[in-house]
Amino acid sequence: MNALRRTADHGPAGLTKFHRLLLEQVGHEFTASHQYFAIAAWFDDRDLPALARVFYRQSLEERDHATMMVRYLLDNHVAPDIPGIGEIQTSFTEPRELVALALRQEQQVTEQIKALAKAARDEQDYTGEQFLNWFLQEQVEEVATMSTLLNIVERGTGNMFDVETWVNRELSAPAEGDSNAPQTAGPAVS
C-alpha cells in the first residue's frame, strides 16, 4: 500500500500536491478552531454569552472540518501526519476586532479551499474535487454569516446588549446536521 501512496512523481513527501495541501489545511482548520475558541472565551469573560456561544460553536465546527479532512485522507490511504497549529491572537481591545478577525479568517479559508479545489482539478483527482464541493458551499455561508455579524456589531456602535439580542434572535439555533457533510474521523462534536 505504501507504493500506492508514495511514488516518485508525487513530490518530495511522496504525496500529490492536492494531498499535501489537504494535510496543510487540516492544520489551518485546527488553528481556526483554536482561534474561535479564544474569541469565544474573550466574549465569555465579558459576560456576552450569545456571542460566546456562536464562537464556541464555530470552534467545534472547524474542528469537525479538520476531522472530515483526516477521514478523507485515511479513506484514501494517505497517512495523516497531523500538523501543528498556527499562532492564535488572544489580545483584543473591542468586540469589532474579534468579529473582523473571524471574517478575515473565513475569507482566508475560502481562498485555501479554492486552491485545494484547483489542485484537485489540475491533477484530475475527481474524488478530491467532489469532496471539496461541500466545503466550498460551507465557506459561502461562513463568510456571509461573519460579514453580517460584523455589520451588526458596527451598527451597534458599542451597545453589545443590542448585538446580543440580535445574536440570540438570529444565530441562536444550532445548525442542523447536514446529511451531505463528509464523515469525520472519530465522532463529530458540532
Helices and strands as residue ranges (DSSP letters): H 2-5, G 8-10, H 17-45, H 49-75, H 95-122, H 126-155, H 160-170
